[in-house]
């Protein structure tokens, strides 16, 4: 295919020229057809150009979203890791791990021993728990009961009991689990409707949505976000990176 010097000039500025209606009108109908034909021929001969462009777009979007999440994490520290939130470990630790979880999430259950082991191994880490009941109706019920347990300073005992429980999480089951760990179940039934418990759950759901968390488990280690189960080794690696970044 033979192209004139004018065509190459047009091709070189085609993307810029098509950016506004006024510039697009500078092309004659014949020039536009010639340019479109050449572009089509080039793409047909080099289809990987489209694939590479799509891959670059996906990579750019992933980078953009990661940066947005990092900015949101930095700007919402109080909501993510406030001192009144359920937590274990060192309240003044140099690294804070935030977990978003659902009591019906299999990988969340799998993550519990990792977090317990980590808190025993590293005495300079704080682990904060955020309820993210997204899998079923009884996930939300269990989350409210857990936050009610927090009002009696037995959040983690009840949290472990819930994570280790297999089966439905109805009122009878939750009452039994509460009694087993020394909680006042009758008080919990009232507290699940209290403003502070409802507010805490709402805030967890809202900050998760804001950051873009749509599945469980999800972890934040200082300012770095990790979606999905990363295991004990993954958490150790993230902690090392967080300390190195300081």
C-alpha positions in Angstrom: 0.0 0.0 0.0 1.4 3.4 -1.0 1.0 6.4 1.3 1.7 10.0 0.4 3.7 12.3 2.6 0.5 14.1 3.5 -0.9 10.8 4.8 2.0 10.2 7.1 1.6 13.7 8.5 -2.1 13.0 9.1 -1.4 9.6 10.7 1.2 11.1 13.0 -1.3 13.6 14.4 -4.5 11.5 14.1 -5.0 10.9 17.8 -4.5 14.5 18.7 -6.6 15.7 15.7 -9.5 13.5 16.6 -9.6 14.8 20.2 -12.0 17.6 19.3 -14.8 18.0 16.8 -13.2 21.2 15.3 -9.9 19.3 14.6 -11.7 16.3 13.2 -13.4 18.5 10.6 -10.0 19.5 9.2 -9.8 16.0 7.5 -11.5 15.7 4.1 -13.8 12.7 3.6 -11.2 11.0 1.4 -8.4 11.6 3.9 -10.5 10.2 6.7 -11.3 7.0 4.7 -7.6 6.6 3.8 -6.5 7.0 7.4 -9.2 4.6 8.7 -8.2 2.0 6.0 -4.5 2.3 7.0 -5.3 1.9 10.7 -7.5 -1.1 10.1 -4.8 -2.7 7.9 -2.1 -2.1 10.6 -4.3 -3.6 13.3 -5.1 -6.7 11.2 -1.4 -7.2 10.6 -0.4 -6.4 14.2 -3.3 -7.7 16.4 -1.1 -7.8 19.5 -1.2 -4.0 19.5 -4.8 -4.2 20.7 -3.9 -6.9 23.3 -1.0 -4.8 24.5 -3.1 -1.7 24.8 -5.8 -3.5 26.8 -3.2 -5.0 29.1 -1.6 -1.6 29.6 -5.0 -0.1 30.3 -5.7 -2.8 32.9 -2.3 -2.3 34.5 -2.8 1.4 34.6 -6.3 1.0 36.2 -4.9 -1.4 38.8 -2.2 1.1 39.7 -4.7 3.9 39.9 -7.0 1.9 42.1 -4.1 0.8 44.4 -3.0 4.4 44.8 -6.6 5.5 45.5 -6.9 2.8 48.2 -3.6 3.8 49.7 -4.7 7.5 49.9 -8.1 6.5 51.4 -6.3 4.3 54.0 -4.0 7.1 55.0 -6.9 9.6 55.3 -9.2 7.3 57.3 -6.9 5.9 60.1 -9.3 6.7 62.9 -12.1 4.7 61.2 -9.8 1.9 60.3 -7.8 1.5 63.5 -9.3 3.7 66.2 -8.5 2.8 69.8 -12.0 1.8 70.5 -12.2 -0.9 67.8 -11.9 -4.6 68.7 -8.3 -5.6 68.6 -5.6 -7.8 70.0 -1.9 -7.4 70.4 0.1 -4.3 71.4 -2.0 -1.2 71.4 1.1 0.9 70.7 2.6 -1.5 68.2 4.7 -0.1 65.3 2.6 -2.1 62.8 -1.2 -2.3 62.6 -3.0 -5.1 60.8 -6.6 -4.5 59.9 -8.7 -7.5 58.9 -12.2 -7.3 57.3 -14.0 -10.6 57.6 -17.3 -12.5 57.5 -18.1 -15.3 60.0 -19.3 -17.5 57.2 -16.1 -17.0 55.1 -14.0 -20.2 54.9 -10.7 -18.3 54.3 -11.5 -16.0 57.2 -11.7 -19.0 59.4 -8.4 -20.2 58.0 -6.8 -16.8 58.7 -7.7 -16.9 62.4 -4.8 -19.3 63.5 -2.4 -17.2 61.4 -3.4 -14.0 63.2 -3.2 -15.7 66.7 0.2 -17.2 65.9 1.4 -13.8 64.6 0.2 -12.0 67.8 2.1 -14.5 69.9 5.3 -14.3 67.8 5.5 -10.5 67.3 4.8 -8.4 70.4 5.0 -5.2 68.5 1.9 -5.7 66.3 -1.7 -4.7 66.8 -4.5 -6.5 65.0 -7.8 -4.7 64.5 -11.0 -6.5 63.5 -13.7 -5.1 61.2 -17.0 -6.9 60.7 -17.9 -7.2 57.0 -21.0 -9.4 56.9 -21.6 -9.8 53.2 -22.3 -13.5 52.7 -25.6 -14.1 54.4 -28.2 -12.7 56.8 -26.8 -14.6 59.7 -23.4 -13.1 59.0 -24.9 -9.8 60.0 -26.5 -11.2 63.0 -23.3 -12.8 64.1 -21.4 -9.5 63.5 -23.8 -7.6 65.8 -23.5 -10.2 68.5 -19.7 -10.0 68.3 -19.8 -6.2 68.6 -22.1 -6.6 71.6 -19.5 -8.9 73.1 -17.0 -6.0 72.7 -19.1 -4.0 75.1 -18.4 -6.7 77.7 -14.7 -6.8 76.9 -14.9 -10.3 75.6 -14.8 -9.6 71.9 -11.9 -11.9 70.9 -13.2 -14.8 73.0 -16.5 -14.7 71.2 -14.8 -14.0 67.9 -12.8 -17.2 68.2 -15.9 -19.2 69.2 -17.8 -17.9 66.2 -14.9 -18.6 63.8 -14.5 -22.1 65.1 -18.3 -22.8 65.0 -19.5 -24.9 62.0 -23.2 -24.5 61.1 -26.0 -21.9 61.4 -25.6 -18.9 63.6 -29.1 -18.4 64.9 -30.1 -16.9 68.2 -30.0 -20.2 70.0 -26.5 -21.0 68.8 -25.2 -17.5 69.5 -26.7 -17.6 73.0 -24.9 -20.9 73.7 -21.6 -19.6 72.4 -22.0 -16.4 74.5 -22.7 -18.4 77.6 -19.8 -20.7 76.9 -17.3 -17.9 76.9 -18.8 -16.2 80.0 -20.9 -13.5 78.4 -24.2 -12.1 79.5 -26.3 -13.3 76.5 -29.4 -11.4 77.7 -27.5 -8.1 77.8 -26.1 -8.9 74.3 -29.6 -9.3 72.9 -30.4 -5.7 74.0 -27.0 -4.3 73.0 -27.2 -5.5 69.4 -29.8 -2.8 68.9 -27.9 -0.1 70.7 -26.7 3.0 68.8 -23.0 2.4 69.3 -23.1 -1.2 68.1 -25.1 -0.3 65.1 -22.9 2.6 64.3 -19.7 0.6 64.6 -21.0 -2.0 62.1 -22.2 0.8 59.7 -18.9 2.5 59.8 -17.0 -0.8 59.0 -19.3 -1.4 56.0 -18.9 2.2 54.8 -15.1 2.3 55.0 -14.9 -1.0 53.3 -17.0 0.3 50.4 -15.0 3.5 50.3 -11.8 1.6 49.9 -13.3 -0.8 47.5 -13.3 -4.0 49.6 -15.9 -6.3 48.1 -14.7 -9.7 49.4 -13.3 -11.3 52.5 -10.9 -11.7 54.0 -9.1 -8.4 53.3 -6.1 -7.0 55.1 -4.5 -3.7 55.6 -0.9 -3.7 56.9 -0.1 -0.1 57.9 -0.9 1.6 54.6 -0.8 -1.4 52.2 -3.9 -3.3 51.1 -4.1 -7.0 50.5 -7.3 -8.6 49.1 -7.9 -12.2 49.9 -6.2 -14.8 52.1 -2.4 -14.3 52.2 -1.5 -16.7 55.0 1.0 -16.5 57.9 4.0 -16.1 55.6 2.2 -13.4 53.6 1.5 -11.4 56.8 5.1 -11.7 57.9 6.3 -10.4 54.6 3.9 -7.5 54.7 5.0 -6.6 58.2 8.6 -6.6 57.2 7.8 -4.3 54.2 5.8 -2.0 56.5 8.7 -1.6 58.9 11.2 -1.2 56.0 9.1 1.6 54.6 9.3 3.7 57.8 
